[in-house]
Amino acid sequence: AFTHAYSHVPLTTASHATILTGTYPQYNHVNDFGVPLAAGLPYLPNILHEHGYRTAAFVGSLILDPIAGTARGFDRGFDIYDAGFRIKAPRDSRYDTVERRAGVVVDHALAWLKKRPAGAPPFFLWVHLYDPHDPYDPPEPYKSKFADPYDGEIAYADAMLGKLFAALKAAGLYHDSLIAMMADHGEAFGEHGERTHGMFLYDETIHVPLLIKLPQSTVPSAKHKQKIDARVGLVDITPTILEAAGIPIPKEIQGQSLLG
């Protein structure tokens, strides 16, 4: 658990560009919605795909849909990119148009995993949950249980991740998998005059959770669980995953592996 992890830009598409390329926004130039991810950038799913991995993305929002134009080029290197969102009409539910609840995203991911035959190649799975994001509207029982709907959204997303991890364990996939869990940005609730995110660079919107579970073969016992106070960034995720997988890190990648 990295206690001082930071996003480099408090916007979903731009932050994910940094996470998945290991490059800073000033280099990859994805600084807003609809800016395409250039084909020449190093891209984690594409690198893993070229090294024999099956790759799949299951995203929870229109913001990361390459077909809708908000995340052009993000589907490079994926065998399947599960998005398919559309603009919301006045009488539509947002959960049928611009967003999916975490439970639906996780169910889609688990359905893909269940189709993997025995002895299948290694896989890279990106599961993107959008629920703890404005506007805050947790489903029951989380809506009734929490006075603050943002807390309810977090608890709901946490429960759905628990469902994902339980399924990985039941399939015998959890212990030997590397799992990296993070937020792309935070949320402000009036601090410094900002609500939600996207304008300022205070801790409320760029200090993010980051947890990395290494494969069991790499970490032999629970005594290695630790909190790390070194300052790290989301730009460091891609080189960390590549080093852990034994894949050379492209010279264009600007982040540093955190394995050390």
Steps between C-alpha positions, in 0.01 A plus 500: 500500500656825383399778738635784283385415148402780264311543177663733246176647366154504664305393189392144422614454140825691544589321822435159345726593210782552751416179690500283188793659313738575787548849355416846629217709351757745359640211294189303400295821440173338616388796709122487458210287378508412131876550456624185325764272646776511238590168341871551566465517879597198710175342616480234769218287348670503161841405644349210697296389197817487293652275768221244478250632756125491444373850574157633593359831624167548678428868560224671693457831320460676167810699596716197410311385191722521187203462265317792660806715432594584859790250520617449144779246465451347845385171348842435342637162603175369648337177382175636642414854610160492667346848483214576260360812666280770346385853578216516751161621375268688742297193605789252503666357807864590517578137588372391157683771308806681641592284800487146640484413864799315643304178534426492126863574408626224731241253367617568143862444604418176681305369200813555288721324755269199515549443127877458540588136428740305718859571405408831337770769460552754780256789501488872564161614629408867547187549714397865523242601762347845471257503793682726753470789255266796470198472499490275807215249499578170676258209462328343797585398766793742479276802439314445828802386699713810440399859567756621245425358153870524409581264789223272375650496150842407643353220712308364202807504275701332777240224527506440125880476504458245778276302264768518230778386733286218641436374147872513419571296814228246417653457153848453642623821334540741791824396671720492190356820352639848528219740595544878490213707638490878486285808446562719197426812707324613816202722574470843660200596714543876518861508615683793336171596335483194275233231477571164330827528301677620187625851581738503796798287606446477875525171689122457497508420128851362435592303816362156414491146639743253346529134601704233324473128573793306358469137388534246779808359329666840547387566858510176702309605811264755652783650706596697190182710519608856558424866465749696291531872567722588202339745261394324180284580199253325275761533223686222686229234455585380148875450563420320826268254326744445214794429732289262707403317179863479388439717194755766395388857575497717185741793512213746436340416836565779751378337821714278722423146613397487867612141560816617674 
